[in-house]
Amino acid sequence: MDEREAVMRLRAGDIRGLSTLVSLYQEKAIQSAYLVTGDPRLAEDIVQTAFVRAYERFHQFDDGRSFEPWFVRIVVNDAIKVARRQGRQVSLDAGEHSLAELLTDANPGPAVRMEEAEFRQAVRTALKRLTPQQRAAIVMRYFLEMTEDEIADTAHSARGTVKSRLHRARERLRVLLKPLAGGR
């Protein structure tokens, strides 16, 4: 079942529609929440709660749009709120490396894997030093691959605000990751 059919079933009161949406978007949503909060268990809780809220508020969903951006907005906004409360700071961007490259393990030899793991950890540590809003903007842009306009729409922010957050976050990450750039 695809997203459109799942939405139609959910509109008709068939809970299997929600099950399909969970299958389609849970993993990506958890990864997004984790990248904002820095806490894997908390990320799972946020996403679980977000699915319940999405179900409860499904009457607010516009069937003419995709479910994913609407749902991601709920997840990212909740993750920002939690991160603010916890005083944590995390975000993503490391110049020439994509977020996917930095956060997923490759299959080369042990030495390369160790170096990549150390680099990923350094990126995660640097991300924690960004504000929750900057982290969320970076997650949406580089992990979820959203455009600046999509981020602005999702975050209910002006495009200029999104551009500013992304710029400040990238600059901060450049400074924080500069010691690693020598070997790369």
C-alpha positions, 0 to 999 in steps of 0.5 A: 500500500502506498502513501495515498492509499494509506491516507485514504484508508485512514480517512475512512477509519481504517487503522491499517492506513496508519500502520502503512504510514508508520512503516513508510516514515518511522525510521526516517522520523526517528533518525531526524529526531535523534539528530536534533535531540542526540538521544536515541531513546528520546527520539523513538519516544518523540516519533511514537508520540508524533504518530499518535498526535498525527492520528488524533489530528488527522482531520487537519491534514490536507489530502492534497499534500504529501503526508511526509512533510506534514508529519516531519514538521510534527516530529522536528518541532517536538524534537526542538521543544525537547532539545530546548528543555534539555539544553542540548544542542546538535546539528549536521553539515560537514562540508564535502561529506553528505549527512548520509555518508557521515552517519552510516557505516560503510563496508571497507576495512577495519582501519577505514571503518574506525576512522569513519566512526571517529569522524562521525562521532566528531560530527555528532559532537559538533552538532550538539553545540548548535542551537536546536533550531539550527540543528533542525534546519540542518537535519531538514536540509541535509538529512531529509533533503528538503529545499529551503522553501520546504523547510520554511513552510514546514517550520513556519518560518520566513525563507530568510530565517531558514537561510540564516540558520543554515548559514550560521550552523554551517559556519559554526560546524566549519569552525568546530570541525576545522581540526579534522579537515587537515586529514581529509 
